Amino acid sequence: MAYEVTIGIPVYNVEKYIRESLESALAQSFQSIEFLICDDCGTDSSIAIVQEFQNVHPRGADIRIVHQSHNMGLGCARNRMIEEAKGRYIYFMDSDDLLASNAIELMYEQAQKYDADMVYGSMEKVLLYENGRRVKNSDYSYRVFLQEDEFASWVYEKYDRIQASTCNFLIRIDVYRQNGIKYKPINYWEDFTTTMDLPTYVTRVVMLNDVTYFYMCRSGSMSNYQYREYIPKEEILQTMNAVAMIKENSKRILEKPYFSNRMLKVMTTCFFICCTILRNRYKIEPKFDKKELRDFMHYPVAFHNFLSFRTCLLKHVLLYSMGVLPAFLSVGIMCVIGKNKHLV
């Protein structure tokens, strides 16, 4: 059966949350949806709950489960769903988050109206604590981009123009398939490494002001270092290796008008990661040494390439210096700037 939209949901040990998340997905006002579940071989009853929905829910026939051979992580799960999806568009959600009931309808209408490659929705971030919750909205202004390089130029103009998460945008499945776009085989920041590159592959994009997604941010999750007492170094190394791939991929767009701002965003991300490591240095085992942080700040292009940049040249020179100075001096600069910006 053909569908207009596939909602892809990776599932791994989320029995506490999957019922509410799946109910919100199945409650969509838009009808032509395939609900594609990727079973990442968890050890709890998550998939049994999904199978219960298959049997009793009015939209149960539209739920399809694909099984990984073993636990492979979020990146591989997303890649599997891109391969398997029957929809013309795909929309990812996490198995512990919630959707507005009209999320897909709103996005699909805009995709059809503008023949859009992508449609982003706004997000409500719900910070959950043991003693309560706090809500933080991440709203976009309504915007439509139709010209080549227009969207990418806007995205890279400021650091946080778009969400880092893969969730909460509707995108043509062929954008992934025809460009060979893959998520990195890691569990944390696997989405950022792809969402950083996606603007370079699309032209027609719509940003919605409507809140379509509720990101349930729980203490103790991998995306919340500040609440964890111990952080394995290998987990951070996977993220650093993925970001290093983004740096290398930047060479592909060296001649684009947005290259300077894109490079600044990538290297600023590297700096933020270094600051996170320095801030959590007593939680990370084994420890990072100064040379590892210095080497992570290495620029993927030669010095002369960015001397011609028309914007933010001094910022580029400062970030570049962190990757070439002696390690003790490089990390010293990171600490000074990081403390000044309350990052360390």
MINUZA-356954 format. One record per residue: residue number from 0; residue in one letter; x, y negated, z of N, C-alpha, C in turn. Coordinates in steps of 0.1 Angstrom, whole numbers, m for minus. Layout:
PT resi resn n.east n.north  n.up ca.east ca.north ca.up c.east c.north  c.up
PT  NUM    A      X       Y     Z       X        Y     Z      X       Y     Z
...
//
This chain:
PT resi resn n.east n.north  n.up ca.east ca.north ca.up c.east c.north  c.up
PT    0    M      8      12     0       0        0     0      9     m13     0
PT    1    A      5     m22    m8      13      m35    m9      7     m45     1
PT    2    Y     16     m53     7      12      m63    16     18     m76    12
PT    3    E     12     m87    16      18     m100    14     29    m103    24
PT    4    V     27     m99    36      37     m102    47     40     m89    55
PT    5    T     53     m87    58      57      m77    68     61     m84    81
PT    6    I     56     m81    92      61      m85   105     70     m74   110
PT    7    G     83     m77   111      93      m68   115     96     m69   130
PT    8    I     95     m58   138      97      m58   152    107     m47   156
PT    9    P    119     m51   160     128      m41   165    124     m37   179
PT   10    V    125     m24   182     120      m19   196    131     m11   202
PT   11    Y    135     m15   214     145       m7   222    142     m10   237
PT   12    N    137       0   244     135       m1   259    128     m14   263
PT   13    V    116     m16   258     108      m28   261     94     m24   266
PT   14    E     93     m13   273      80       m8   277     72     m18   285
PT   15    K     79     m27   292      73      m37   301     66     m48   292
PT   16    Y     71     m50   280      66      m62   272     60     m58   259
PT   17    I     62     m46   253      58      m44   240     43     m44   238
PT   18    R     35     m40   248      21      m40   246     16     m55   244
PT   19    E     20     m64   252      15      m78   250     20     m84   237
PT   20    S     33     m81   234      38      m86   221     31     m80   209
PT   21    L     29     m68   209      22      m61   198      8     m66   197
PT   22    E      1     m68   208     m13      m73   208    m13     m87   201
PT   23    S     m3     m95   204      m3     m109   198      0    m108   183
PT   24    A      8     m98   178      10      m97   164     m2     m91   157
PT   25    L     m9     m82   163     m21      m76   157    m33     m85   157
PT   26    A    m32     m95   165     m43     m105   166    m43    m116   155
PT   27    Q    m33    m115   145     m32     m125   135    m44    m127   127
PT   28    S    m48    m139   124     m60     m142   116    m57    m138   101
PT   29    F    m45    m138    97     m41     m134    83    m42    m119    82
PT   30    Q    m48    m114    71     m51     m100    71    m40     m91    64
PT   31    S    m34     m96    53     m25      m87    45    m11     m86    52
PT   32    I    m11     m79    63       2      m78    71      5     m63    73
PT   33    E     17     m60    71      23      m47    75     31     m50    88
PT   34    F     28     m42    98      35      m43   111     46     m32   111
PT   35    L     58     m36   109      69      m26   107     77     m26   120
PT   36    I     77     m14   127      84      m12   139     96      m4   137
PT   37    C    108      m9   141     120       m1   140    124       4   154
PT   38    D    123      17   155     126       25   167    141      26   168
PT   39    D    147      19   177     162       19   179    166      29   190
PT   40    C    158      40   191     162       51   199    164      47   214
PT   41    G    154      41   220     154       38   234    151      50   242
PT   42    T    151      48   255     149       60   265    136      58   273
PT   43    D    128      48   270     115       46   278    103      50   269
PT   44    S     92      45   273      79       49   266     75      38   255
PT   45    S     84      29   251      80       19   242     73      24   229
PT   46    I     79      34   223      74       39   210     61      47   212
PT   47    A     59      53   224      47       59   227     36      49   228
PT   48    I     39      37   233      29       27   234     25      22   220
PT   49    V     35      21   211      32       17   197     24      27   190
PT   50    Q     26      40   193      18       51   187      4      51   192
PT   51    E      2      47   204     m11       45   210    m19      34   202
PT   52    F    m12      23   199     m18       13   191    m22      18   177
PT   53    Q    m13      26   171     m16       32   158    m29      40   158
PT   54    N    m32      47   169     m43       55   170    m56      48   173
PT   55    V    m55      37   181     m68       32   186    m71      18   182
PT   56    H    m61      10   177     m63       m4   173    m70      m5   159
PT   57    P    m79     m14   157     m85      m16   144    m75     m18   133
PT   58    R    m64     m23   136     m53      m25   125    m42     m15   127
PT   59    G    m45      m4   134     m35        6   136    m29      12   123
PT   60    A    m38      13   113     m33       19   100    m22      11    93
PT   61    D    m21      m2    97     m11      m11    92      2     m11    99
PT   62    I      2      m3   110      15       m2   118     23      10   113
PT   63    R     35       7   109      44       18   104     57      18   113
PT   64    I     61      29   117      73       31   125     84      37   117
PT   65    V     96      31   116     108       37   111    118      40   122
PT   66    H    124      51   121     133       56   132    148      55   128
PT   67    Q    156      49   137     170       50   135    175      64   139
PT   68    S    187      68   134     192       81   138    198      81   152
PT   69    H    202      69   157     207       67   170    206      52   173
PT   70    N    209      48   185     208       34   189    219      26   181
PT   71    M    215      17   173     225       10   164    225      m5   166
PT   72    G    216     m11   174     216      m25   177    206     m33   169
PT   73    L    204     m46   173     195      m54   166    198     m57   152
PT   74    G    211     m60   149     215      m63   135    211     m52   126
PT   75    C    215     m40   129     212      m28   120    197     m26   119
PT   76    A    190     m29   130     175      m27   130    169     m37   120
PT   77    R    174     m49   120     168      m59   111    172     m56    96
PT   78    N    184     m51    94     187      m46    81    178     m35    76
PT   79    R    175     m26    85     167      m14    81    153     m19    77
PT   80    M    148     m29    84     134      m34    81    134     m42    68
PT   81    I    145     m49    65     146      m55    52    146     m45    41
PT   82    E    152     m34    43     152      m23    33    138     m17    31
PT   83    E    131     m15    42     119       m8    43    106     m16    40
PT   84    A    107     m29    42      95      m38    41     87     m37    28
PT   85    K     74     m36    29      65      m36    17     59     m50    14
PT   86    G     61     m59    23      56      m73    20     64     m81    11
PT   87    R     58     m91     5      66     m101    m4     74    m110     5
PT   88    Y     69    m112    17      75     m121    27     78    m112    39
PT   89    I     88    m116    47      91     m109    59     92    m119    71
PT   90    Y     87    m116    82      87     m124    94     92    m116   106
PT   91    F    103    m120   112     108     m112   124    103    m118   137
PT   92    M     99    m109   146      96     m113   160    103    m103   169
PT   93    D    107    m107   181     113      m98   191    102     m92   198
PT   94    S    105     m80   204      95      m71   210     91     m76   224
PT   95    D     96     m87   229      92      m92   242     87    m106   241
PT   96    D     84    m111   228      79     m125   226     65    m124   221
PT   97    L     59    m136   219      45     m137   215     43    m146   204
PT   98    L     32    m143   196      29     m151   184     15    m158   187
PT   99    A     14    m170   181       1     m177   181     m7    m169   171
PT  100    S    m20    m169   173     m29     m160   165    m30    m164   150
PT  101    N    m27    m177   147     m27     m182   134    m13    m184   128
PT  102    A     m3    m178   134      11     m181   130     13    m178   115
PT  103    I     10    m166   111      12     m161    97      3    m168    87
PT  104    E     m9    m171    91     m18     m178    82    m13    m192    79
PT  105    L     m8    m199    89      m3     m213    87      9    m212    78
PT  106    M     18    m203    80      31     m203    72     28    m198    58
PT  107    Y     19    m188    57      16     m183    43     10    m194    35
PT  108    E      1    m201    40      m6     m212    33      4    m222    27
PT  109    Q     14    m226    35      24     m235    31     33    m229    20
PT  110    A     36    m216    22      44     m209    12     38    m209    m1
PT  111    Q     25    m207    m1      17     m206   m14     16    m220   m20
PT  112    K     13    m230   m11      11     m244   m16     24    m249   m23
PT  113    Y     36    m246   m18      48     m252   m23     57    m242   m30
PT  114    D     52    m230   m32      60     m219   m37     73    m218   m30
PT  115    A     72    m218   m17      84     m220    m8     92    m207    m6
PT  116    D    105    m208    m5     113     m196    m2    112    m193    13
PT  117    M    111    m203    21     110     m202    36    100    m212    42
PT  118    V     94    m208    53      86     m217    61     89    m214    75
PT  119    Y     93    m225    82      97     m224    96     85    m229   105
PT  120    G     82    m222   116      73     m227   126     80    m233   138
PT  121    S     73    m241   145      79     m246   158     77    m236   169
PT  122    M     85    m237   179      87     m227   189     85    m233   203
PT  123    E     78    m225   212      78     m229   226     86    m219   234
PT  124    K     96    m224   241     105     m216   249    100    m215   263
PT  125    V     97    m203   267      92     m201   281    103    m196   289
PT  126    L    108    m204   298     119     m199   307    113    m193   320
PT  127    L    116    m180   321     110     m172   332    120    m170   343
PT  128    Y    116    m173   355     124     m171   367    116    m163   377
PT  129    E    123    m158   387     116     m150   398    106    m158   405
PT  130    N    107    m171   406      98     m179   413     89    m188   405
PT  131    G     89    m185   391      80     m193   383     85    m193   369
PT  132    R     80    m203   361      84     m205   347     84    m220   344
PT  133    R     92    m223   333      92     m236   328     92    m236   313
PT  134    V     84    m245   307      82     m245   292     90    m256   286
PT  135    K     96    m252   275     104     m262   268    101    m261   253
PT  136    N     95    m271   247      92     m270   233    103    m273   223
PT  137    S    104    m266   212     113     m269   202    105    m272   189
PT  138    D    101    m284   188      92     m288   177     99    m294   165
PT  139    Y     95    m290   153     100     m297   141     90    m308   137
PT  140    S     94    m318   130      85     m327   123     81    m320   110
PT  141    Y     69    m322   105      65     m316    93     74    m322    81
PT  142    R     80    m313    74      89     m317    63     88    m307    52
PT  143    V     90    m311    39      90     m303    28    102    m306    19
PT  144    F    110    m296    16     122     m297     8    120    m289    m5
PT  145    L    123    m296   m16     120     m290   m29    132    m290   m39
PT  146    Q    142    m298   m35     154     m300   m45    166    m292   m40
PT  147    E    174    m288   m50     186     m280   m47    195    m288   m38
PT  148    D    200    m281   m28     210     m286   m17    203    m296    m8
PT  149    E    190    m299   m10     184     m309    m1    182    m303    13
PT  150    F    177    m291    14     175     m285    27    188    m282    35
PT  151    A    198    m277    28     211     m274    34    218    m286    39
PT  152    S    217    m297    31     223     m310    35    216    m315    47
PT  153    W    203    m314    48     196     m318    60    200    m310    72
PT  154    V    200    m297    71     203     m288    82    217    m291    88
PT  155    Y    227    m292    80     240     m293    85    244    m308    89
PT  156    E    235    m317    87     237     m331    90    239    m333   105
PT  157    K    231    m325   113     232     m325   128    233    m311   133
PT  158    Y    239    m309   145     242     m296   150    230    m287   152
PT  159    D    219    m292   158     208     m284   162    196    m286   153
PT  160    R    197    m288   140     186     m292   132    176    m280   131
PT  161    I    181    m268   131     172     m256   130    175    m246   141
PT  162    Q    166    m238   144     168     m227   154    179    m218   150
PT  163    A    186    m212   160     196     m202   157    189    m188   155
PT  164    S    177    m187   160     171     m174   161    166    m170   147
PT  165    T    166    m157   144     160     m151   132    145    m151   132
PT  166    C    139    m152   144     125     m151   146    118    m165   142
PT  167    N    106    m164   138      97     m175   136    100    m183   123
PT  168    F    104    m176   113     103     m182    99     98    m171    90
PT  169    L     90    m175    80      85     m166    70     94    m168    58
PT  170    I     99    m157    52     109     m159    41    106    m148    30
PT  171    R    108    m152    18     107     m142     7    117    m130    10
PT  172    I    112    m118     9     121     m107    11    132    m106     1
PT  173    D    130    m112   m11     140     m111   m22    152    m121   m19
PT  174    V    150    m130   m10     162     m139    m6    172    m130     0
PT  175    Y    168    m121     9     178     m111    15    183    m101     4
PT  176    R    174     m95    m3     177      m84   m11    186     m88   m23
PT  177    Q    182     m99   m30     189     m103   m42    203    m109   m39
PT  178    N    205    m114   m27     218     m120   m23    226    m111   m14
PT  179    G    221     m99   m11     229      m90    m3    231     m95    11
PT  180    I    222    m102    17     224     m108    30    221     m97    40
PT  181    K    231     m95    49     229      m85    60    232     m92    74
PT  182    Y    225     m86    84     228      m90    97    240     m82   103
PT  183    K    247     m89   111     259      m82   117    255     m71   127
PT  184    P    262     m60   128     259      m49   136    262     m52   151
PT  185    I    256     m62   157     258      m66   171    244     m69   177
PT  186    N    244     m70   190     231      m72   197    229     m87   201
PT  187    Y    240     m95   201     238     m108   206    244    m118   196
PT  188    W    236    m128   192     240     m137   181    241    m131   167
PT  189    E    235    m119   166     234     m113   153    226    m121   143
PT  190    D    216    m129   149     207     m137   141    214    m150   137
PT  191    F    222    m156   146     228     m169   143    238    m168   131
PT  192    T    245    m157   130     254     m155   120    248    m155   106
PT  193    T    235    m151   106     227     m151    93    220    m164    91
PT  194    T    213    m169   102     206     m181   100    215    m193    97
PT  195    M    228    m192   100     237     m203    97    239    m203    82
PT  196    D    238    m191    75     241     m190    61    228    m192    52
PT  197    L    217    m188    58     204     m188    49    202    m201    42
PT  198    P    204    m213    48     201     m225    41    209    m227    28
PT  199    T    220    m220    26     228     m221    14    222    m212     3
PT  200    Y    212    m204     6     206     m195    m4    192    m199    m8
PT  201    V    186    m209    m2     172     m213    m4    171    m227    m9
PT  202    T    160    m230   m16     158     m244   m21    145    m250   m16
PT  203    R    134    m242   m17     121     m248   m14    117    m243     0
PT  204    V    117    m253    10     115     m249    24    105    m259    30
PT  205    V     97    m254    39      87     m262    46     90    m260    61
PT  206    M     89    m271    69      90     m271    83     77    m275    89
PT  207    L     72    m267    98      58     m269   104     60    m275   118
PT  208    N     51    m284   122      51     m290   135     43    m280   145
PT  209    D     35    m272   139      26     m263   147     35    m252   155
PT  210    V     32    m250   168      39     m240   175     33    m227   172
PT  211    T     41    m218   166      37     m205   162     43    m193   169
PT  212    Y     53    m196   178      60     m186   184     63    m190   199
PT  213    F     62    m180   208      65     m182   222     77    m173   226
PT  214    Y     88    m179   228     101     m172   231    102    m171   246
PT  215    M    100    m159   251     100     m156   265    114    m153   269
PT  216    C    121    m163   276     135     m162   279    136    m158   294
PT  217    R    141    m145   295     141     m139   309    155    m139   314
PT  218    S    157    m141   327     170     m140   334    175    m126   333
PT  219    G    188    m125   331     194     m112   330    196    m107   315
PT  220    S    189    m114   306     191     m110   292    204    m114   287
PT  221    M    208    m108   275     221     m111   269    223    m125   265
PT  222    S    211    m132   262     212     m146   258    212    m155   270
PT  223    N    214    m150   282     214     m159   294    226    m155   302
PT  224    Y    238    m159   298     250     m156   305    250    m162   319
PT  225    Q    243    m173   321     244     m180   334    238    m173   345
PT  226    Y    229    m163   342     223     m155   352    229    m141   355
PT  227    R    240    m139   348     246     m126   349    259    m126   358
PT  228    E    261    m115   366     273     m115   375    285    m109   368
PT  229    Y    282    m101   357     293      m95   350    291     m95   335
PT  230    I    300     m99   327     299     m100   312    311     m92   306
PT  231    P    308     m81   299     318      m74   292    325     m82   281
PT  232    K    338     m82   281     345      m90   271    342     m85   257
PT  233    E    340     m72   255     337      m66   242    324     m73   236
PT  234    E    314     m76   245     302      m82   240    305     m96   234
PT  235    I    314    m103   240     317     m117   235    326    m115   222
PT  236    L    335    m106   222     343     m103   211    335    m100   198
PT  237    Q    324     m93   200     316      m90   188    310    m103   183
PT  238    T    306    m112   192     300     m125   187    311    m133   180
PT  239    M    323    m133   186     334     m141   180    338    m135   166
PT  240    N    338    m122   165     341     m116   152    330    m120   141
PT  241    A    317    m120   146     307     m124   137    308    m139   132
PT  242    V    311    m147   142     313     m162   138    325    m163   129
PT  243    A    335    m155   131     347     m156   122    343    m152   108
PT  244    M    333    m143   106     328     m140    93    321    m152    87
PT  245    I    314    m160    95     308     m172    90    318    m182    85
PT  246    K    329    m183    92     340     m192    88    345    m188    75
PT  247    E    348    m175    73     353     m170    60    343    m173    49
PT  248    N    330    m171    52     320     m172    42    318    m187    37
PT  249    S    323    m196    46     322     m210    42    330    m214    29
PT  250    K    340    m206    26     348     m209    14    340    m208     2
PT  251    R    329    m200     2     320     m198    m9    313    m211   m14
PT  252    I    312    m220    m4     305     m233    m7    314    m245    m6
PT  253    L    327    m243    m8     336     m254    m7    333    m266   m15
PT  254    E    327    m264   m26     324     m276   m35    310    m282   m33
PT  255    K    303    m277   m24     289     m282   m21    290    m295   m14
PT  256    P    280    m304   m16     281     m318    m9    279    m317     6
PT  257    Y    274    m306    11     272     m304    25    283    m297    32
PT  258    F    294    m293    25     304     m285    31    310    m291    43
PT  259    S    313    m304    43     320     m310    55    311    m308    67
PT  260    N    298    m311    66     290     m310    78    287    m296    82
PT  261    R    287    m287    72     285     m273    75    298    m268    83
PT  262    M    310    m272    78     322     m267    85    323    m273    99
PT  263    L    318    m285   101     318     m291   114    309    m284   124
PT  264    K    297    m280   119     288     m272   127    294    m259   131
PT  265    V    301    m252   122     307     m239   124    318    m240   135
PT  266    M    326    m250   133     338     m251   142    333    m257   156
PT  267    T    323    m265   156     317     m269   169    311    m257   176
PT  268    T    305    m248   169     300     m236   175    312    m228   181
PT  269    C    323    m227   174     335     m220   180    339    m227   193
PT  270    F    339    m240   193     343     m247   205    333    m244   216
PT  271    F    320    m244   213     310     m241   224    312    m227   230
PT  272    I    315    m218   221     318     m204   226    330    m204   235
PT  273    C    341    m211   231     352     m212   240    349    m218   253
PT  274    C    341    m228   253     337     m235   266    329    m225   274
PT  275    T    320    m217   268     312     m207   275    321    m197   282
PT  276    I    332    m193   274     341     m183   280    349    m189   292
PT  277    L    353    m202   290     360     m209   301    351    m211   314
PT  278    R    338    m214   311     329     m216   322    326    m203   329
PT  279    N    326    m192   322     323     m179   328    335    m170   330
PT  280    R    347    m176   330     359     m168   330    360    m158   342
PT  281    Y    354    m161   353     354     m152   365    344    m141   364
PT  282    K    335    m142   354     325     m131   352    330    m121   341
PT  283    I    339    m125   333     342     m117   321    354    m108   324
PT  284    E    352     m95   321     362      m85   322    364     m77   310
PT  285    P    376     m74   306     388      m81   310    389     m95   306
PT  286    K    398    m102   311     399     m117   309    404    m120   295
PT  287    F    400    m132   290     406     m138   278    419    m145   281
PT  288    D    429    m144   272     440     m152   274    439    m165   265
PT  289    K    448    m174   268     447     m187   261    449    m186   246
PT  290    K    458    m177   242     461     m175   228    448    m170   220
PT  291    E    440    m162   226     428     m157   220    419    m168   217
PT  292    L    417    m177   226     409     m189   224    414    m198   214
PT  293    R    427    m201   214     434     m209   204    432    m203   190
PT  294    D    434    m190   189     433     m184   176    419    m184   170
PT  295    F    409    m184   179     395     m184   175    391    m198   169
PT  296    M    399    m208   173     396     m222   168    403    m224   154
PT  297    H    409    m214   149     416     m216   136    407    m220   125
PT  298    Y    410    m230   117     402     m234   106    403    m224    94
PT  299    P    392    m221    87     393     m212    75    398    m218    63
PT  300    V    400    m231    63     405     m238    51    417    m246    54
PT  301    A    426    m249    45     438     m256    47    435    m271    51
PT  302    F    445    m277    58     444     m290    63    440    m300    52
PT  303    H    446    m299    40     444     m308    29    429    m308    24
PT  304    N    422    m297    26     409     m295    21    399    m305    28
PT  305    F    401    m308    41     392     m317    48    397    m331    49
PT  306    L    409    m334    44     414     m348    45    405    m357    36
PT  307    S    398    m350    26     390     m358    17    376    m359    22
PT  308    F    373    m353    33     359     m354    38    355    m368    41
PT  309    R    343    m372    37     338     m385    39    332    m388    53
PT  310    T    328    m377    60     322     m378    72    329    m371    83
PT  311    C    329    m376    95     334     m370   107    349    m365   106
PT  312    L    357    m372    99     371     m368    97    378    m366   111
PT  313    L    376    m376   120     383     m375   133    379    m363   141
PT  314    K    366    m359   140     362     m347   147    368    m335   141
PT  315    H    369    m334   128     375     m323   121    390    m322   125
PT  316    V    397    m333   126     411     m333   130    413    m328   144
PT  317    L    404    m332   153     405     m328   167    402    m313   168
PT  318    L    392    m308   161     389     m294   162    400    m286   155
PT  319    Y    405    m291   144     416     m284   137    428    m283   146
PT  320    S    431    m293   154     443     m293   163    442    m282   173
PT  321    M    430    m279   178     428     m269   188    432    m255   182
PT  322    G    432    m253   169     436     m240   164    451    m239   160
PT  323    V    458    m250   161     472     m249   157    482    m253   168
PT  324    L    478    m260   178     487     m264   189    491    m252   197
PT  325    P    501    m253   205     504     m243   215    492    m239   223
PT  326    A    491    m227   226     478     m222   233    475    m229   246
PT  327    F    485    m232   254     483     m239   267    477    m253   265
PT  328    L    482    m259   254     478     m273   251    464    m273   245
PT  329    S    462    m263   236     449     m262   230    438    m260   240
PT  330    V    440    m250   249     430     m247   259    428    m259   269
PT  331    G    439    m266   272     439     m278   280    429    m288   274
PT  332    I    430    m291   261     421     m300   254    407    m295   255
PT  333    M    405    m282   253     391     m277   254    385    m279   268
PT  334    C    393    m277   278     389     m279   292    385    m294   295
PT  335    V    394    m303   290     391     m317   292    378    m322   285
PT  336    I    377    m318   272     365     m322   265    353    m315   270
PT  337    G    354    m302   273     343     m294   278    338    m299   291
PT  338    K    347    m303   300     342     m309   313    336    m322   311
PT  339    N    341    m330   302     335     m343   300    321    m342   294
PT  340    K    318    m331   287     305     m329   281    297    m319   289
PT  341    H    302    m315   301     295     m306   311    292    m293   305
PT  342    L    302    m288   297     302     m275   291    310    m265   298
PT  343    V    320    m270   306     329     m261   314    327    m264   329
//
